Amino acid sequence: MGKAGSPSVVFKVVVAFLLPMVVFIAVLAAFEAILANTIDSKEVQTALSFLLALSMTFAVVLVIKAINKKLSKNK
């Protein structure tokens, strides 16, 4: 099992799964802190933070896909 002939997929797994989750959590926390002083309603603050974090995570995933597509063309 330790002598696989193909390259390791650990980096791809980290980029595909862990990076978007880390980005989502970090951006959600950041928007919660930013909007805490701006919006009085806790429900609106939570919903807006969630939607903004989701959109930022989606943008990061699109950037990762574009970078991977460009890197795969160069090989």
C-alpha positions, 0 to 999 in steps of 0.5 A: 500500500505504501508503494503506489506508482501514481502521485499523491492525491493529498494536495488535491483533496485538501484543495477540493474539500478542506480549503472551501470549508476553511474559507466558508468558516473564516468568511462567515466569522468575519462577516458576523463580526463586521455586521454585528455593529451594522445590523440590529436584527440578529436574524437578518445579520445571520442570514446576510452573513451566511449568504455572503460567506456562501457567495465568497466560497463559491467564488473561491471554488470557481477560482480553484477550478480555473487554476486547475484547468489552466494547470492541467492544460500546461501538462 
